[in-house]
Amino acid sequence: MIDEPAIIRAIQEGYSLECHGVHGVSHWARVLTNGLRLAETTHADPDVLALFALFHDARRWNENDDPGHGQRGADLARSLRGERFELDDARFELLYEACRVHTSDVWIGETTLLTCLAADRLDLPRVGITFDPDRVPLTIAPDLIAWADARAREDFESSEVFLRWSVKPRRT
């Protein structure tokens, strides 16, 4: 069981940034869709990907350099586990670790963890940073990179994901 709308509400209660800012819900939605597209080849756990998309930037204090925000997001996930979502211990540890290390350059670990990290990195063009596939230990098809790049650069809002999460789009 994963109650994504309830998780979004819990995140928003303590979210100090603009909901539709550079690290907000549009970014989270693109990370989710990036992750699900990557999972077609990596076979990563879709529940862990969905939860990572929600929690990895959920406790940022600013839009710039924010050391510790991944750990804070992981701790938020821990606090909501059992209340807003269920994951067995092994899958939760993957989620926790992915949130905790998502800003590091350490790329070792299980495929689901690596898929989470790559899904986030594929959205870097939103802040003017070109995704570098040579820095990711996964094989990512060039068409997927181009697809994610275009969505990041245009600040694409996924109406499908927003509906799934019960989030109102910035643009109507």
Secondary structure by P-SEA (a helix, b strand, c coil): ccaaaaaaaaaaacccccccccccaaaaaaaaaaaaaaaccccccaaaaaaaaccccccccccccccaaaaaaaaaaaaaccccccccaaaaaaaaaaaaccccccccccaaaaaaaaaaaaaccccccccccccccccccaaaaaaaaaaaaaccccaaaaaaaccccccc
